[in-house]
Each structure stands twice: as C-alpha cells, then as structure tokens.
Amino acid sequence: MRLDRWGVMLLLALVTGLSLRLHGIDFGLPALNDPDELMFELGAVRMLRSFTLNPGWFGHPATTTMYGLALVDVLAFASGYAMGVFRSIREFGEVIYCDPSWVILPGRMMIALFGVGCIWLTARLGRQLFDRPVGVMAAALLALSPVAVTWSQVIRSDIMASFFMLLCMSASVRIAREDQWRDHVWAALWLGLAVATKWPFALTGLAVAGAHGLVLAQRGGGSLRQMASEMPRTGVRLTLFCAMMLGFLILVSPYLVLAHETVWRNLQGEAQVRHLGATGGTGWNNAAWYLRGPIFAGMGPAGMVLATTGLPIIARRREALAILGTVAAAFFVLFCFQRLTWERWALPLLPLLSIVAAAALVAICRKAQVLAPRLAGPKGPALALAATALIVTAILLPLLLTALAGARERTHDTRQRAARWAIDHVPAESTVLIEHFAFDLYPQPWRILFPLGDVGCVDAKAMLHGKVGYGTIEAGRGARANVDYGTVDKAHRETCRADYAILTQYDRYRAERDAYPHEIVAYEELLQRGTIVASFAPQPGISGGPTVRIVRLLR
C-alpha cells in the first residue's frame, strides 16, 4: 500500500473500520444474545475434545468458521495458562461452560478481523475494476456500513464467506486480463473456501465464468466463428477449474464426504419453510424487503442513490459487468426467491454495492472538477474541492452515527436489563425459567430451567456441568426452528414449573399470532398462572433486543 494521499485515506478507512468492529464487541457477555454463536463454538469444542476434524454440524457448512474458532480456543487456553488463569485443559473446559466469554470474545474478534479484511479486499477489487479513488471510497463505505459492522461482531459464517468471495473475484479479474493458470488455481482455492464456509457462495463461481466470457470474446476478436473455435478451450478450462474447486473443498472439509449422512440431515434442518421473525413472501415482496431493509440500512440513503446512479457505469464496463454485476445479481435473485429473509444474507452484496456507489461518487466529483472552473472561474477548483468534501461527509457521517447507535443498542440489550432486574428482585432458591442463553445468571442461587423441545425443560446448570454437546441440543430441538417455551412438547410442559419466567420470545410470537397459534396458546396459559412484574422494550438508538417480560408464577 503506497502511503500517498489515497494510501493514507485507505489506512484511515481500515483503522476506522477496525475501531467500529471492536467497539462494544463484548456486548451481552457472558450471556449470548445470538444463540447460534454457541452452536458454532460447540462445533469447535467438539473437534478439540475428540481430536478430530469433524465438527459434527454442516448446515452452512461453516467448516472454516469452526476450524478458525478451534484455533482461537487453543490460543485462548494458551494465553490463560500462561497468565496462570487455568492450570489445566480440564479446568479451561469447566470455565468456558460457565462463562463462554473466554472463547466467544476471541471468536468475535476473529470475525471482526475478517470484516476488516473485507474492507481491504473491497478497496483492491474497486481499484482493479476502476481505479484507486473508487477502491478507497468503496472501502470507506463498507468500513462505516452499520449492517457490516453489526455482523462483524457476531460469530457467524457470512463475513468469512464474503472475505473468500472477494478474493475469488479479485483472482477472476486477473483471469480476464492474463488468463494464467496460477490465477485459476487461486480462484479455485478461494471459491472452495467460500463454499466450505457457506453454501450459497458457490455463486461466486459466476465471476470466473464471466472472466472466461471476456477471454473468449477477446480471443475471438469479434468473430463468431473464431469464438466458436475457442469454446472447447474455454470449456476445458472451466471444467478443470470446477474440478480444482471441488478438490480444494473436500481437502478443506473432508467430512462433507465422510459424514455425508450428517450433512444431508443438517441440510434438511436448514431447509425451513418458515421461521419466527424471518418468514418471507413472494419474490417481489422479498426484493422490496431487502431493498428497504438491510441494503438500505447497510448503504444509507445517499449510498443507495449513488448505487442506483452507478448501475449504468457498471453496465458500460465489461469487466465490472461480467465479474461484479453477475455475482451481485445472482445473490440478489437467490435471496429474493428463498422462503426466509435474513438481514445477514445481504452481507455479500454490501462490498459490491459499495464499489458501484463509489464509482458513481468518483464520477460525480470528477465532473464537478471539470465544470467548476467554467462556472466559477479561478475559485472553481477550491469550490469543487469543498463540494467534494461536503458530499463525502454527507454520505459517510450518517453511516458512522448509525453504526455507533447500533453499538449502543447492542451494549444495552433488553436481555441484560432484565437480568439485572432479576438479580435484584428474584429471591434465592427460586426456580427460574429462562428462554435465552443467560450465562450472566449462572452464578445466581437459583435453579435455572431451559426449554428444550421434545425433552421439556431441563436443569441448565446440570446440563452445563455435564458439558453438553451440540448433539444433545439437536436431539431435543428436533425439527424446531426455535427452542423456547412455546415449542416445548405439550406433554412435557409440567417440567417447566417455576417461580419466575424470563420470556424473550412471547412478543415475537404475538406479532405473528396467526402463524403460530399453538405457541401463543402455550404462552397465554403460562401467563394466566402468573403476573408480569417487569417488562423491558427496545428503544431505537438506546437499547436493542426483543421485548422481555418477567413473570412471577404461581406453582
């Protein structure tokens, strides 16, 4: 990276992006506000305890994520051991089952670093397809993107997959220009890693196909006959590329083949037709949801306008259209025709749209620099510079403020507010039913019950003392998308008798009452046996999370 003015600006974007991704990254801990963080971590712990490369779960498949977490866990133990915090591996295992902060926080930091890597790679791809100013502005947009910041603080596979996607697309640009085998090998490696991280990122292979289309057109010289004669060569190269990609995929994640029955079962579990708070609609409805929701939130109003303005620029540049345009369009179409809608699914679009928006912004600024001297005379260049600074500030400042507000919400979550109230008001020796992973309440002198589907409510402390694995949770969960009181098997609800209940899911079901009648009945029967003694609702910019209700029950 050359430290001229553009190099300094890129460095500033990287430092700012890192700062935002680390700010408040310990939110919720030791409680886990995103339950899937525990699932990924259990896969890593399983590999370490069993000395195997089989994480036991392949739903995303997230193999690379769990490999990374396993390595982070080893480093966390080594650090604690060196500082005298842990005297043995056994003691480390006992500690993390009571306070997962020791492994969750380093795991989140790993994801944050991949998020910063995405900023760097977005700058590189923008420079390859356009020039350095576009790359730097794209990096700045992604660095401040509230959605990208949020999901860079959570242990999930999407950020890592986006990192490998950008590497593959960068290699695709080199294929389009040089058509060297080394770039095919690199692209195959990055695509294999992307797929081993998250299945839908196989669509990144369209960038390689687009690059070959450009090579074919170039070698054909505009002659259809010449292009037809080059097609067998192109077909052979694409076939070999696919073979290399599959080879790398199996090399990275061999248990996709060795444990194929588990893979198939996990994929069936992921193929849900509905999910609380995430059930989609028609393709058009889903498209509108993504555009108005995560894409708008991730790009900001000005970023959305710029991205729309930049689409014709992409259409006029063959490389950008073939490599960036095809991948972005494929992801958007795929997500629109899924049965579920998730904010995090928009993550691979954000770096690509940032490049599109940056291309439009740079084009506008250059136009202003040309017109300013004609309109304002000698003062024109200074006015153009001032206008450029004002435009950039107007675009980036709202993103920064929104990202900071999001961090404030995460660090003042309703679940932690409810936990503090419970610590102050719930008597010792009480039995408390809790629906979320409230590790912050583990030290309290209560018997804690956790709802687990077919099993009923289980003693959470005893379960953690036994170092539960994901298989146990999966067996109790069955085919349920959620584990909460509403989904507990009716025949086992008596196991949930408690003095208090901390309900985090009730209001979510109320919002979709018609879709979940049985769950609503379960909650309403529970509420009839008690009194709501405290409620905690989210407040935009102040406190995030679901509405939490604490109920004092009559046993």
Backbone torsions as a table, in degrees:
resi	resn	phi	psi	omega
1	MET	NA	118.8	178.8
2	ARG	-78.3	131.1	-177.0
3	LEU	-91.2	52.3	166.2
4	ASP	-84.8	-164.9	-175.2
5	ARG	-63.0	-35.6	178.9
6	TRP	-73.1	-35.0	176.0
7	GLY	-64.7	-40.5	177.9
8	VAL	-64.8	-41.6	179.5
9	MET	-65.0	-38.9	177.2
10	LEU	-65.9	-42.1	177.7
11	LEU	-60.6	-40.6	178.0
12	LEU	-63.1	-41.2	178.1
13	ALA	-62.9	-41.4	-179.9
14	LEU	-66.2	-43.7	-179.8
15	VAL	-65.8	-42.6	178.3
16	THR	-64.1	-43.9	178.4
17	GLY	-60.7	-42.5	178.1
18	LEU	-64.4	-43.5	-179.1
19	SER	-60.9	-44.5	179.4
20	LEU	-65.0	-37.2	-177.8
21	ARG	-75.1	-22.2	176.7
22	LEU	-93.6	-20.0	-178.3
23	HIS	-67.5	115.6	179.2
24	GLY	72.0	20.7	-175.7
25	ILE	-68.7	-15.5	178.1
26	ASP	-89.1	17.8	-175.9
27	PHE	-53.1	138.0	175.3
28	GLY	81.2	-29.9	-171.2
29	LEU	-60.4	142.3	9.1
30	PRO	-80.5	-6.0	176.0
31	ALA	-68.6	154.6	178.5
32	LEU	-113.2	110.0	-179.5
33	ASN	-81.0	-19.9	172.6
34	ASP	-109.6	107.0	-173.6
35	PRO	-62.4	-25.5	-177.4
36	ASP	-70.6	-17.8	175.1
37	GLU	-59.0	-39.4	179.3
38	LEU	-66.1	-37.7	-179.9
39	MET	-61.6	-45.8	178.7
40	PHE	-63.5	-41.5	-178.1
41	GLU	-68.1	-36.0	177.8
42	LEU	-64.0	-34.0	175.8
43	GLY	-63.8	-40.9	178.3
44	ALA	-66.3	-43.5	180.0
45	VAL	-64.4	-38.4	178.7
46	ARG	-59.6	-43.5	-179.6
47	MET	-63.7	-40.0	-178.7
48	LEU	-70.9	-40.1	-178.9
49	ARG	-69.6	-33.3	-175.2
50	SER	-100.5	-1.2	-177.5
51	PHE	51.3	53.9	-178.0
52	THR	-136.9	159.8	173.0
53	LEU	-94.7	7.7	-179.7
54	ASN	-94.0	107.3	180.0
55	PRO	-74.1	-15.6	176.9
56	GLY	85.3	-2.7	178.8
57	TRP	-146.4	137.3	-174.5
58	PHE	-138.8	30.5	-175.7
59	GLY	-63.4	-32.6	-177.1
60	HIS	-94.5	-40.7	10.5
61	PRO	-86.4	-17.3	175.6
62	ALA	62.8	23.7	-179.8
63	THR	-60.0	-47.0	-178.8
64	THR	-64.0	-35.8	178.2
65	THR	-61.7	-46.1	-178.5
66	MET	-72.5	-31.3	172.6
67	TYR	-61.5	-46.4	179.1
68	GLY	-61.1	-41.4	178.9
69	LEU	-64.7	-38.4	178.1
70	ALA	-61.1	-42.8	177.9
71	LEU	-64.3	-41.7	178.6
72	VAL	-63.1	-39.5	178.6
73	ASP	-61.3	-40.7	177.9
74	VAL	-62.1	-43.6	179.5
75	LEU	-66.1	-37.0	178.3
76	ALA	-64.3	-43.6	177.1
77	PHE	-62.6	-45.7	-178.4
78	ALA	-59.8	-40.6	179.0
79	SER	-65.3	-46.5	179.3
80	GLY	-64.5	-37.6	179.2
81	TYR	-66.5	-42.4	179.8
82	ALA	-64.4	-32.6	179.9
83	MET	-86.5	-2.6	179.0
84	GLY	82.8	10.6	179.3
85	VAL	-73.5	-40.2	178.5
86	PHE	-115.6	136.8	178.2
87	ARG	-97.4	-12.9	-178.6
88	SER	-160.6	165.9	175.8
89	ILE	-63.3	-37.3	179.4
90	ARG	-59.5	-44.9	179.7
91	GLU	-65.3	-38.5	176.6
92	PHE	-59.3	-44.7	178.8
93	GLY	-61.7	-38.2	179.1
94	GLU	-67.6	-38.5	-178.0
95	VAL	-67.8	-45.3	-174.0
96	ILE	-69.9	-21.1	176.4
97	TYR	-79.9	-16.0	174.6
98	CYS	-99.2	-34.6	179.6
99	ASP	-137.8	90.6	-176.7
100	PRO	-71.0	-0.6	179.5
101	SER	-55.0	-32.4	-177.3
102	TRP	-60.2	-29.1	179.5
103	VAL	-111.8	-28.4	-178.5
104	ILE	-70.3	-45.0	-178.7
105	LEU	-62.4	-48.0	174.9
106	PRO	-61.4	-34.9	177.3
107	GLY	-64.0	-41.7	176.7
108	ARG	-63.2	-38.8	179.3
109	MET	-65.3	-34.6	175.1
110	MET	-60.9	-45.9	179.0
111	ILE	-63.4	-39.3	178.9
112	ALA	-60.6	-39.6	178.4
113	LEU	-66.0	-38.0	174.4
114	PHE	-64.4	-34.5	176.3
115	GLY	-62.8	-41.2	176.1
116	VAL	-66.8	-36.8	175.1
117	GLY	-59.6	-36.2	177.2
118	CYS	-64.2	-36.1	177.0
119	ILE	-62.1	-47.0	179.7
120	TRP	-61.0	-45.7	-177.0
121	LEU	-70.5	-30.7	174.6
122	THR	-64.1	-41.7	176.3
123	ALA	-61.5	-42.0	-178.3
124	ARG	-67.3	-43.4	180.0
125	LEU	-66.2	-39.6	176.8
126	GLY	-62.1	-39.1	177.5
127	ARG	-67.5	-40.5	-179.9
128	GLN	-63.4	-43.6	-175.8
129	LEU	-81.8	-26.3	-178.5
130	PHE	-130.2	-94.4	179.2
131	ASP	-161.2	-178.9	-175.2
132	ARG	-62.8	-44.0	178.9
133	PRO	-57.2	-41.5	178.1
134	VAL	-63.8	-43.9	179.4
135	GLY	-60.6	-43.7	-178.5
136	VAL	-67.2	-43.1	180.0
137	MET	-66.9	-37.1	176.6
138	ALA	-63.2	-41.1	177.9
139	ALA	-62.5	-40.7	179.8
140	ALA	-64.0	-42.2	178.4
141	LEU	-61.8	-45.0	-179.0
142	LEU	-70.1	-36.0	-179.7
143	ALA	-59.2	-35.8	-175.8
144	LEU	-98.6	-4.3	-177.1
145	SER	-59.1	117.8	-177.8
146	PRO	-58.6	-38.5	-179.8
147	VAL	-68.2	-43.2	178.1
148	ALA	-64.1	-38.8	178.2
149	VAL	-63.9	-46.2	-178.4
150	THR	-56.8	-50.1	-173.9
151	TRP	-82.4	-5.8	170.9
152	SER	-83.2	-2.9	179.1
153	GLN	-109.7	8.8	-176.8
154	VAL	-125.7	139.1	178.1
155	ILE	-74.5	98.5	177.1
156	ARG	-142.9	171.9	-176.6
157	SER	-93.8	-11.5	-170.5
158	ASP	-66.2	-42.6	-178.4
159	ILE	-66.2	-43.7	177.9
160	MET	-61.2	-43.5	180.0
161	ALA	-63.0	-38.5	177.8
162	SER	-63.9	-36.6	177.4
163	PHE	-59.8	-48.6	-179.7
164	PHE	-69.8	-32.5	175.7
165	MET	-59.2	-46.7	-178.5
166	LEU	-65.8	-36.6	175.8
167	LEU	-63.0	-43.1	179.4
168	CYS	-64.6	-40.7	179.8
169	MET	-66.9	-36.6	176.8
170	SER	-63.5	-42.5	176.6
171	ALA	-64.3	-32.3	179.3
172	SER	-65.3	-36.2	176.8
173	VAL	-62.2	-41.4	179.2
174	ARG	-67.1	-35.2	175.9
175	ILE	-61.8	-43.9	-178.7
176	ALA	-62.2	-30.9	-175.1
177	ARG	-94.3	-35.2	-173.2
178	GLU	-118.5	-25.0	178.6
179	ASP	54.2	46.5	179.5
180	GLN	-97.6	147.6	-178.4
181	TRP	-65.2	-32.1	-178.7
182	ARG	-61.2	-34.9	179.0
183	ASP	-72.1	-32.3	173.9
184	HIS	-63.1	-41.4	-179.9
185	VAL	-64.8	-45.5	178.6
186	TRP	-62.7	-43.9	179.5
187	ALA	-61.7	-40.6	178.6
188	ALA	-64.1	-40.9	178.3
189	LEU	-62.6	-49.0	-177.8
190	TRP	-65.3	-38.0	178.6
191	LEU	-67.7	-40.6	176.6
192	GLY	-59.9	-42.3	177.7
193	LEU	-66.5	-38.3	178.5
194	ALA	-62.8	-44.2	-179.7
195	VAL	-68.8	-37.3	176.9
196	ALA	-66.3	-17.2	178.4
197	THR	-91.8	-45.6	177.8
198	LYS	-154.2	127.1	-173.2
199	TRP	-52.0	-49.6	-174.0
200	PRO	-59.8	-16.7	-177.9
201	PHE	-73.7	1.9	168.4
202	ALA	-59.6	-23.7	177.6
203	LEU	-60.8	-20.5	178.1
204	THR	-61.1	-23.2	176.5
205	GLY	-58.7	-21.0	176.7
206	LEU	-63.4	-26.6	176.5
207	ALA	-64.5	-40.5	177.5
208	VAL	-66.8	-42.2	177.6
209	ALA	-61.7	-41.6	177.6
210	GLY	-63.3	-39.2	177.4
211	ALA	-62.5	-40.7	178.4
212	HIS	-68.0	-32.2	174.6
213	GLY	-62.5	-39.9	177.3
214	LEU	-66.2	-41.6	178.0
215	VAL	-62.6	-42.4	-179.9
216	LEU	-61.6	-44.1	179.6
217	ALA	-65.3	-38.2	-179.9
218	GLN	-68.0	-45.0	-179.3
219	ARG	-70.6	-26.4	178.6
220	GLY	-76.5	-19.7	177.0
221	GLY	61.0	27.9	179.9
222	GLY	84.3	-3.1	180.0
223	SER	-95.7	123.6	179.8
224	LEU	-63.1	-37.0	179.8
225	ARG	-65.1	-43.1	179.0
226	GLN	-65.9	-38.7	178.4
227	MET	-64.4	-40.2	178.6
228	ALA	-62.8	-36.5	179.5
229	SER	-71.2	-23.1	180.0
230	GLU	-87.8	-12.7	-174.9
231	MET	-62.0	-40.7	177.2
232	PRO	-58.2	-40.8	177.9
233	ARG	-61.7	-44.4	179.0
234	THR	-63.1	-42.1	179.3
235	GLY	-61.6	-41.3	178.9
236	VAL	-63.5	-43.7	-178.3
237	ARG	-65.7	-41.5	178.8
238	LEU	-66.8	-38.3	177.9
239	THR	-63.6	-45.0	178.2
240	LEU	-65.5	-36.6	176.8
241	PHE	-61.3	-46.9	179.3
242	CYS	-61.2	-40.4	178.7
243	ALA	-63.8	-42.3	177.9
244	MET	-64.0	-41.5	-179.8
245	MET	-61.0	-45.9	178.7
246	LEU	-63.4	-37.6	177.4
247	GLY	-62.3	-45.9	178.0
248	PHE	-64.1	-39.7	179.8
249	LEU	-59.6	-47.2	-179.3
250	ILE	-70.4	-34.9	177.6
251	LEU	-64.2	-42.0	-179.7
252	VAL	-72.5	-40.9	-175.6
253	SER	-130.1	73.0	-175.2
254	PRO	-63.0	-25.4	-176.5
255	TYR	-77.2	-4.2	168.4
256	LEU	-62.4	-27.9	176.6
257	VAL	-97.3	-46.4	-174.9
258	LEU	-67.4	-30.1	179.3
259	ALA	-116.7	46.7	-172.3
260	HIS	-62.7	-29.7	178.3
261	GLU	-66.1	-41.1	176.4
262	THR	-65.1	-40.6	178.1
263	VAL	-57.9	-47.7	-178.6
264	TRP	-63.6	-41.3	179.6
265	ARG	-65.0	-41.9	178.4
266	ASN	-65.2	-39.7	178.5
267	LEU	-64.3	-38.6	176.6
268	GLN	-63.7	-37.5	177.9
269	GLY	-66.3	-31.4	179.6
270	GLU	-78.9	-20.9	-176.5
271	ALA	-82.3	70.2	-177.3
272	GLN	-91.9	145.0	178.4
273	VAL	-90.7	-19.0	176.6
274	ARG	-154.3	156.0	-179.9
275	HIS	-151.9	137.5	-178.6
276	LEU	-54.8	120.6	178.3
277	GLY	79.6	1.3	-175.4
278	ALA	-139.4	13.4	179.9
279	THR	-73.4	127.0	-177.5
280	GLY	-86.7	-168.8	179.2
281	GLY	-134.7	-138.7	176.8
282	THR	-72.5	168.5	178.5
283	GLY	-57.3	-41.7	179.8
284	TRP	-67.1	-40.6	178.7
285	ASN	-63.7	-41.8	179.0
286	ASN	-65.5	-39.6	177.8
287	ALA	-60.3	-44.6	178.6
288	ALA	-63.7	-38.5	179.8
289	TRP	-62.9	-45.5	-179.8
290	TYR	-66.0	-41.5	-178.1
291	LEU	-68.0	-41.7	-179.6
292	ARG	-80.3	-22.7	-174.4
293	GLY	-99.7	-102.7	-171.4
294	PRO	-64.6	-34.2	-180.0
295	ILE	-70.1	-44.0	177.6
296	PHE	-63.3	-44.2	179.5
297	ALA	-65.6	-35.9	-177.7
298	GLY	-75.9	-29.8	-177.3
299	MET	-101.6	-23.9	-174.6
300	GLY	80.4	161.7	-178.4
301	PRO	-57.6	-48.3	-179.0
302	ALA	-66.1	-38.3	178.2
303	GLY	-63.2	-37.4	177.8
304	MET	-65.6	-42.3	178.4
305	VAL	-62.4	-44.1	179.8
306	LEU	-65.0	-41.5	179.6
307	ALA	-62.1	-40.0	177.3
308	THR	-65.3	-41.9	178.6
309	THR	-65.0	-31.5	-176.9
310	GLY	-79.6	-13.0	-178.3
311	LEU	-58.6	-44.2	176.7
312	PRO	-62.3	-31.5	177.8
313	ILE	-64.7	-43.3	177.5
314	ILE	-61.8	-42.3	-177.3
315	ALA	-63.4	-27.4	-178.0
316	ARG	-86.3	-10.7	-178.4
317	ARG	-110.5	114.1	-171.3
318	ARG	-60.7	-43.4	-179.3
319	GLU	-63.4	-47.0	-178.7
320	ALA	-62.9	-40.7	-179.7
321	LEU	-67.1	-45.1	-175.2
322	ALA	-71.0	-34.1	-173.6
323	ILE	-100.6	-51.1	-178.7
324	LEU	-82.0	-46.9	-175.5
325	GLY	-62.3	-42.8	-177.7
326	THR	-66.2	-41.9	-178.9
327	VAL	-66.9	-46.3	-179.7
328	ALA	-61.5	-44.8	-179.9
329	ALA	-64.1	-41.0	-179.1
330	ALA	-64.0	-44.3	177.8
331	PHE	-61.6	-45.0	-177.1
332	PHE	-63.2	-45.3	179.5
333	VAL	-63.2	-43.5	179.6
334	LEU	-58.9	-47.4	-176.9
335	PHE	-67.2	-34.8	-178.8
336	CYS	-67.3	-26.0	-177.3
337	PHE	-105.5	21.2	170.8
338	GLN	-88.9	159.8	179.0
339	ARG	-78.4	-20.3	-180.0
340	LEU	-115.5	158.6	175.7
341	THR	-128.5	126.4	179.9
342	TRP	-130.3	140.2	177.8
343	GLU	-58.7	-42.6	-175.3
344	ARG	-66.1	-19.5	178.9
345	TRP	-67.2	-19.4	179.0
346	ALA	-80.4	-6.4	-174.8
347	LEU	-57.3	-42.5	179.7
348	PRO	-65.7	-19.4	179.3
349	LEU	-78.8	-27.2	-172.3
350	LEU	-63.3	-46.9	177.4
351	PRO	-64.1	-34.5	-179.2
352	LEU	-70.6	-43.2	177.2
353	LEU	-68.4	-30.0	176.3
354	SER	-63.0	-38.4	177.4
355	ILE	-66.4	-42.4	179.1
356	VAL	-61.8	-46.8	-179.9
357	ALA	-64.0	-40.2	179.7
358	ALA	-64.7	-37.8	178.0
359	ALA	-61.5	-41.1	178.3
360	ALA	-67.3	-42.5	-179.0
361	LEU	-62.4	-45.9	-179.9
362	VAL	-64.1	-39.4	178.3
363	ALA	-62.8	-40.9	179.2
364	ILE	-65.5	-44.6	-179.2
365	CYS	-64.1	-39.1	178.8
366	ARG	-68.1	-36.1	176.9
367	LYS	-64.5	-40.0	179.2
368	ALA	-64.9	-37.2	179.0
369	GLN	-65.7	-31.3	178.8
370	VAL	-76.6	-41.5	-175.0
371	LEU	-80.1	-29.2	-173.4
372	ALA	-57.3	-47.1	179.4
373	PRO	-61.6	-32.8	-179.8
374	ARG	-70.4	-35.4	-174.8
375	LEU	-90.3	-30.9	-173.8
376	ALA	-120.8	6.0	177.4
377	GLY	66.9	-140.7	-176.3
378	PRO	-60.4	-28.6	-179.7
379	LYS	-80.2	-4.4	-175.4
380	GLY	-56.5	-51.3	-178.9
381	PRO	-58.3	-41.2	179.8
382	ALA	-65.8	-40.8	178.3
383	LEU	-65.7	-38.7	178.5
384	ALA	-63.5	-40.8	178.7
385	LEU	-65.0	-42.9	179.2
386	ALA	-64.5	-41.2	178.8
387	ALA	-64.3	-40.0	178.3
388	THR	-61.9	-45.7	179.2
389	ALA	-61.7	-39.8	179.9
390	LEU	-65.9	-42.6	179.9
391	ILE	-63.8	-46.4	-179.1
392	VAL	-62.1	-42.0	178.5
393	THR	-63.6	-42.2	-179.8
394	ALA	-64.1	-27.9	179.0
395	ILE	-81.7	-44.8	-170.9
396	LEU	-85.1	-34.6	-175.3
397	LEU	-61.3	-46.0	177.4
398	PRO	-59.9	-36.1	177.4
399	LEU	-63.4	-43.7	179.9
400	LEU	-62.2	-46.7	-178.4
401	LEU	-64.3	-38.7	178.5
402	THR	-67.2	-40.1	178.2
403	ALA	-63.0	-41.3	178.6
404	LEU	-67.2	-37.7	176.9
405	ALA	-64.7	-38.2	177.0
406	GLY	-62.8	-40.5	177.3
407	ALA	-63.4	-38.8	178.3
408	ARG	-63.3	-41.0	178.2
409	GLU	-63.4	-43.8	-177.1
410	ARG	-67.1	-34.3	-178.6
411	THR	-85.1	-3.1	175.1
412	HIS	-129.2	54.4	-174.8
413	ASP	-73.4	148.1	179.7
414	THR	-60.0	-31.9	-179.0
415	ARG	-68.1	-36.5	176.8
416	GLN	-75.2	-32.2	174.3
417	ARG	-64.0	-42.1	178.0
418	ALA	-65.4	-38.4	179.7
419	ALA	-62.7	-41.5	179.7
420	ARG	-64.4	-38.6	177.7
421	TRP	-64.4	-43.8	-178.4
422	ALA	-63.0	-40.8	179.2
423	ILE	-60.2	-37.2	-177.7
424	ASP	-79.9	-24.4	-168.7
425	HIS	-120.8	-22.2	-177.5
426	VAL	-84.3	124.8	-176.9
427	PRO	-66.6	156.1	174.0
428	ALA	-62.5	155.4	179.7
429	GLU	69.9	8.0	177.1
430	SER	-75.9	156.7	170.1
431	THR	-102.3	124.6	-173.2
432	VAL	-123.2	125.4	174.8
433	LEU	-89.8	124.1	-177.4
434	ILE	-127.5	134.8	-175.9
435	GLU	-96.9	-14.1	-179.1
436	HIS	-115.2	171.6	-176.6
437	PHE	-80.7	76.9	-173.5
438	ALA	-87.9	67.4	178.0
439	PHE	-62.5	-20.8	177.9
440	ASP	-68.2	-16.7	178.7
441	LEU	-98.8	-0.5	-178.6
442	TYR	-57.4	-41.0	-177.4
443	PRO	-71.5	-10.3	-174.8
444	GLN	-70.5	149.0	-177.4
445	PRO	-78.5	54.8	-179.5
446	TRP	-122.9	161.5	165.0
447	ARG	-93.2	120.5	-174.5
448	ILE	-105.5	126.9	177.4
449	LEU	-105.9	141.4	177.7
450	PHE	-128.3	129.1	-178.4
451	PRO	-74.3	133.3	-176.3
452	LEU	-139.8	59.3	169.1
453	GLY	55.4	-118.4	-175.7
454	ASP	-64.7	-25.1	-176.7
455	VAL	-78.9	-25.1	-171.6
456	GLY	93.7	-153.4	177.7
457	CYS	-92.8	132.5	-176.1
458	VAL	-113.5	156.6	176.2
459	ASP	-73.7	108.2	-172.8
460	ALA	-64.7	-39.6	-178.4
461	LYS	-66.7	-41.3	178.3
462	ALA	-65.6	-37.3	180.0
463	MET	-64.9	-43.3	179.0
464	LEU	-69.1	-36.4	178.3
465	HIS	-62.8	-30.6	178.0
466	GLY	-84.6	4.7	177.7
467	LYS	53.7	64.2	-176.7
468	VAL	-60.3	143.0	175.0
469	GLY	-102.9	171.4	-178.6
470	TYR	-64.1	-30.7	-179.7
471	GLY	-59.4	-38.9	178.7
472	THR	-65.5	-44.0	178.6
473	ILE	-64.0	-42.5	-179.4
474	GLU	-63.1	-39.2	-179.7
475	ALA	-64.1	-41.4	179.0
476	GLY	-73.9	-34.3	-178.5
477	ARG	-68.7	-38.1	-177.5
478	GLY	63.3	-133.8	-178.3
479	ALA	-93.2	9.5	-176.8
480	ARG	-72.9	140.2	174.6
481	ALA	-76.6	-30.6	-179.3
482	ASN	-125.7	148.7	167.8
483	VAL	-113.3	113.4	180.0
484	ASP	-158.0	-179.3	-177.7
485	TYR	-62.9	-36.3	-178.0
486	GLY	-63.2	-27.0	-177.8
487	THR	-100.7	4.9	175.4
488	VAL	-65.9	135.4	178.2
489	ASP	-54.9	131.3	-174.4
490	LYS	-55.8	-36.2	-178.2
491	ALA	-68.0	-15.5	-176.3
492	HIS	-113.5	11.3	-177.7
493	ARG	-67.3	-23.3	177.8
494	GLU	-62.7	-23.4	178.3
495	THR	-71.1	-7.7	-177.1
496	CYS	-99.3	12.5	178.5
497	ARG	-60.0	127.1	-175.0
498	ALA	-149.3	167.9	175.1
499	ASP	-85.6	-33.8	179.3
500	TYR	-137.2	151.9	173.5
501	ALA	-131.4	130.5	174.5
502	ILE	-105.1	103.3	-171.2
503	LEU	-100.4	120.6	179.2
504	THR	-108.3	-10.3	-173.6
505	GLN	-110.3	-14.8	-173.3
506	TYR	-56.1	-49.3	-176.9
507	ASP	-68.1	-27.4	175.9
508	ARG	-67.0	-40.7	176.5
509	TYR	-68.3	-36.6	178.1
510	ARG	-59.2	-36.6	-179.1
511	ALA	-68.3	-19.7	179.0
512	GLU	-127.6	44.6	-173.7
513	ARG	-52.4	-43.9	-175.9
514	ASP	-66.0	-29.5	-177.9
515	ALA	-83.6	-19.7	-175.9
516	TYR	-132.6	61.8	-176.4
517	PRO	-65.0	-38.3	-177.7
518	HIS	-68.3	-39.5	179.3
519	GLU	-66.3	-40.3	179.0
520	ILE	-63.2	-41.8	178.1
521	VAL	-59.5	-43.0	-179.9
522	ALA	-60.2	-45.4	-179.3
523	TYR	-67.1	-42.0	-177.6
524	GLU	-66.7	-35.7	174.9
525	GLU	-64.8	-38.4	177.6
526	LEU	-65.0	-45.0	-177.8
527	LEU	-66.1	-29.4	178.2
528	GLN	-65.9	-19.9	-179.0
529	ARG	-92.4	7.0	-176.4
530	GLY	-155.7	-167.9	-178.2
531	THR	-132.2	132.9	175.6
532	ILE	-73.6	117.7	-176.3
533	VAL	-103.5	-13.7	178.1
534	ALA	-161.0	143.8	176.7
535	SER	-135.8	145.1	-179.1
536	PHE	-135.1	114.4	-177.4
537	ALA	-108.8	148.7	177.4
538	PRO	-69.4	150.9	176.6
539	GLN	-130.9	120.1	-177.0
540	PRO	-53.2	130.4	178.7
541	GLY	79.2	-5.9	-177.0
542	ILE	-123.4	-52.2	-175.4
543	SER	-142.3	130.8	179.8
544	GLY	-104.9	-173.1	177.6
545	GLY	98.4	178.4	178.7
546	PRO	-82.4	167.5	170.5
547	THR	-69.7	126.6	-177.8
548	VAL	-112.4	132.3	178.1
549	ARG	-121.0	131.9	175.7
550	ILE	-105.0	124.8	-174.1
551	VAL	-116.9	129.5	170.8
552	ARG	-91.7	121.1	-171.3
553	LEU	-103.5	152.9	173.2
554	LEU	-96.9	121.3	-178.5
555	ARG	-93.4	NA	NA
